Amino acid sequence: MTGKELLYIEDALGHEKYFQTKCCETASQIKDPDLKTCVQQLEQKHQQLFQSFYGLL
């Protein structure tokens, strides 16, 4: 893996962790159960993407 590819993966990991954190924070503040479920699903998706990128390392 080249240095540039490694930097891309590190950047992607940071973005996915950020999105996961923001979804978690947002879901904790939402009152509507349907919307809350949707945001929680987005959080899970970002967690899966993080794991996928991490697996490349």
N, C-alpha and C positions, 0 to 999 in steps of 0.2 A: 504494500500500500504506500502510495506516495505521501509526502508531507502535506500536499494540498488536499488530497482526499481525506487524510486524517483530520485536518482543520475543518473540512466540511462536515464530517461526522460529529466532531466536537460541537460545532455550531448547531447542528440539528438536534443533538442531545440537549443542549441548553434551551433551545426553543420548545422542545416537547415537554421538558420539565417545567418551564414557565407556564405553558398552556395548561398542563395538568394542575399546577398549583392554583392558577386563576379560576379554573373550572370548579375546583374544590371549594375555594373561598366563595365563589358566586353561588354554588348550589346550597351552601349553608345559609345563605341570606334569602333564598327564594321561598315564597309561601305557596305558590301554585304547584300542586303535586305533579302535574303533567310536565310543566316546564322544568321543574326540579329533576325529574327523571331524565329528561332530555339532556340536561347539562351534566348529570352524573354519567350518562352514557358517553358523552364527549370526553369526560375525564378518563374513563376507562380506555377509550380509543387512543388518547394521547399516551396513556401508560403503556399500552401495547406497542405503539410506535416507538416509544423510548426504548423498550426492551428489544425491539427489532434492531434499532440502530446500535444499541449497546452490544448486541450479539455479533455485530460486524467486527467488533474489536476483539 
